[in-house]
Amino acid sequence: MVNLSTYDEIRAAIIRFHATPVLLSVGAFRPLYDVTGTKLQNLSEEAAYIGMHILTVDKAPAVVFTWLKGQKPSQRFAKSFCLQPYRELTTLALQTALYAEHTCMRREWWMSITKGWRTLLLNRIEMANGAAFVPDEDFLSFEFPLDDWKCRSIDFVK
């Protein structure tokens, strides 16, 4: 699709924020549950992937989800993410990013969160990199805000 510049089959959700980004990430995963714990797919029968990217746009963070047209589990994951309260989107993005393959963060931010949260987030990375890891419905938590980038807008691209 990239070589042919045909993007008709790609769908996206773009969440823009007002802040200085503390973390950048790229990766893809097969969402078993949405962010509220509703099961999306049976991994032995389906294999819908979603890409998650935390990038900068005009020096501010943007979370971009991408998936292929027709992959309903991926679309439902992105929609469930975007339907969360704006004040929770940053924490949700940070937790989800630490499940992705390639994530880097500002040291000052990492050291500013509690040791307990750092341990929990490191455990998330270790578990996610295990071949047999399957997240459960309690994988995400909003008990403690990890940061707030102040959501500016959410757009779906078809």
C-alpha positions in Angstrom: 0.0 0.0 0.0 2.8 2.4 0.8 4.7 1.7 -2.4 1.6 2.2 -4.5 0.4 5.2 -2.4 -3.0 3.6 -2.0 -4.2 4.2 1.5 -7.9 3.3 0.9 -7.6 0.2 3.1 -6.1 2.1 6.1 -8.2 3.5 9.0 -6.9 5.7 11.8 -7.9 7.4 15.0 -5.8 10.5 15.8 -5.8 12.0 19.3 -4.0 15.4 19.6 -2.8 16.9 22.8 -1.4 20.2 24.2 1.9 19.4 26.0 5.5 18.5 25.7 5.7 14.8 25.0 7.4 12.7 27.7 7.2 9.5 25.8 7.4 8.4 22.1 6.3 4.9 21.0 5.6 2.8 17.9 4.3 -0.7 17.8 1.5 -3.1 16.9 -0.5 -5.7 18.9 -3.6 -7.9 18.6 -6.1 -6.4 21.0 -7.8 -9.2 22.9 -9.8 -6.8 25.1 -10.9 -3.2 24.6 -9.9 -0.7 27.3 -13.1 -1.4 29.3 -12.4 -5.1 29.5 -14.8 -6.2 26.8 -13.4 -9.2 24.8 -12.8 -8.2 21.2 -11.5 -11.4 19.5 -10.5 -15.0 20.0 -6.8 -15.1 19.1 -7.0 -18.7 18.0 -9.6 -17.6 15.4 -8.8 -14.0 14.5 -5.7 -12.0 14.2 -6.7 -8.4 13.8 -3.7 -6.1 14.6 -3.7 -2.4 15.6 -0.8 -0.1 15.3 -0.2 2.5 18.1 2.1 5.4 17.6 2.9 8.2 20.0 4.5 10.9 17.8 4.9 14.6 17.9 2.9 16.9 15.7 3.9 20.6 15.9 6.0 19.7 19.0 3.0 18.3 20.9 2.1 14.6 21.4 -0.4 12.8 19.2 -1.6 9.2 19.6 -2.3 7.5 16.3 -4.0 4.2 16.0 -4.0 2.5 12.6 -5.7 -0.6 11.3 -6.9 -2.2 8.1 -10.4 -1.7 6.8 -12.7 -4.4 8.0 -10.7 -5.3 11.1 -13.5 -4.8 13.5 -11.7 -5.8 16.7 -9.0 -3.1 16.0 -11.6 -0.5 15.2 -13.5 -1.3 18.4 -10.3 -1.1 20.4 -9.5 2.4 19.0 -13.1 3.5 19.6 -13.1 2.3 23.2 -9.9 4.2 23.8 -11.2 7.4 22.3 -14.5 7.2 24.3 -12.7 7.5 27.7 -12.7 10.8 29.6 -10.2 13.2 28.2 -8.5 13.4 31.6 -7.7 9.6 31.4 -6.4 9.5 27.9 -2.8 10.4 28.8 -2.6 7.7 31.4 -4.2 5.2 29.1 -1.8 6.1 26.3 1.2 5.7 28.5 0.2 2.4 29.9 -0.7 1.1 26.4 2.6 2.3 25.0 4.6 0.3 27.5 2.9 -2.7 25.9 4.3 -1.8 22.5 7.6 -2.8 21.0 9.5 0.5 20.8 9.1 3.0 23.5 11.4 5.7 24.8 10.7 8.3 27.5 12.2 11.4 29.2 14.2 10.4 32.2 12.8 13.3 34.3 9.3 12.1 33.8 10.1 8.4 34.6 11.9 9.4 37.8 8.9 11.7 38.8 6.4 8.9 39.0 6.4 6.7 42.2 8.6 3.7 42.6 5.5 1.6 42.9 4.2 2.7 39.5 7.6 2.3 37.9 7.7 -1.3 39.1 4.2 -1.9 37.8 5.1 -0.4 34.4 8.3 -2.4 34.2 6.3 -5.6 35.0 4.0 -4.7 32.1 6.9 -4.5 29.7 8.3 -7.8 30.9 5.0 -9.5 30.6 4.2 -8.1 27.2 7.5 -9.4 25.9 6.7 -12.9 27.0 5.7 -15.3 24.2 2.7 -16.6 26.2 1.5 -13.3 27.6 -2.3 -12.6 27.1 -3.6 -9.4 28.8 -6.7 -9.7 30.9 -9.5 -7.3 31.4 -7.7 -5.7 34.4 -4.6 -4.8 32.4 -5.2 -1.0 32.4 -5.7 1.1 35.5 -6.7 4.7 36.1 -6.1 4.8 39.9 -3.2 7.2 39.5 -2.7 9.7 36.7 0.7 9.2 35.1 0.6 12.6 33.3 -1.9 14.9 31.6 -1.2 16.1 28.1 -4.6 17.9 27.9 -6.5 16.3 25.0 -7.1 18.8 22.2 -9.0 16.7 19.6 -10.0 13.3 18.4 -10.4 12.5 14.8 -11.3 9.3 12.9 -9.9 8.9 9.4 -11.6 6.6 6.9 
